C-alpha cells in the first residue's frame, strides 16, 4: 500500500470508530455505585456533603441547613492510554489485525473509573470523607453523638445452622436502614446493592439468590438487594452493603474532560519519521471520591480475633 494523506485519514477514522465501539460495548460496574458529576475547573468543592435533612412542619421561622458547613474537595487528575502501530503494517495492508486492540482500547478507557473507585473503597477504612473521618468509621459525628458504618464480620455467618448464614448481612442491613440525621429523624435509607469480591461469590448468592436456606426455611433476604461481584477486590474478604437508588450514590465520579481519541499520524511527525510508528491514544481528566457515608456499610470481612490470629501466625 502506498502511504498518503487519504490512506492515513481513512485508517485513523476506522481506528476511532473501533475505539468508540469498544467504549459503547463496555460493561463497567461503576454506574452501580457512582454519581457522575461534571466539573468546569481544576477542582470542585462539595459543600453540600454534610447531612440528609428532611422536611419538617413549618412552625415559626424556617430552619436553614448550611450547605457550606462542611466541604470536600476533589482535584481533577489527568489519565491517558496510548498505543502505536508500526509503519510496516500500513505498507503491507495489515491494519485489520488491529481491530481487537482498538476495541480493547475503548473498553479499557470506559472501565478506567472502576480501577479508581474500587481501589478507593477497598481502602475505605483509610479514605477520608467530608467529616474528616475515614469513609468507613465507627464514630461519624451526628448531632451530639456519633454513628458507625463499619463492621468486622465475614459475609456468611460461620455457623452450622443454614438458617443463620445471613445473620451478618442482616446486621449491616439493620445498621444502614436505621441511620438518623442530626435531629434524630430516620433517613429512610434502603440498601439496594451488595458489593463483594470473588471469594464471597458463593456466600453472596446464597444469601440473596436462594429462596430457601434449608428445606422449609424461607430466606428473609431473598432478592432484597442486588449482588455485584467486584473483581478489583481480588482475594479481599471485604463486602459493602450500599444504597445506590437515590439521586446521590456512595461515590462521586467527577469528570473534567470526557475521554478523547487523539493521534500523531502525519508522515512528518517525529514518531513516524524517527521510530516508524503511528501513535494513537485516549486521555481524559477526572477523579473519584466518596459522598455521604450514610449510604454504605462496609465490613472488613474478618472478625478481630481472626485477624489477630492471622497476624500471630505470620510471626
Order of alpha helices (4+ residues) and beta strands (2+ residues): alpha-beta-beta-beta-beta-alpha-alpha-alpha-beta-beta-beta-alpha-beta-alpha-beta-beta-beta-beta-beta-alpha-beta-beta-alpha
